[in-house]
């Protein structure tokens, strides 16, 4: 896990419904990069689920 993965996770922790495009704009990378990183984080078990806390 590198700094980009950690930044993506931080954004998802802040807003689990954020799209890859929204996160990509904030981080200055391509949406496909964020999408691929999220998929890799799910496959590795770093992301188990997305949830909302009410």
Order of alpha helices (4+ residues) and beta strands (2+ residues): alpha-alpha-alpha
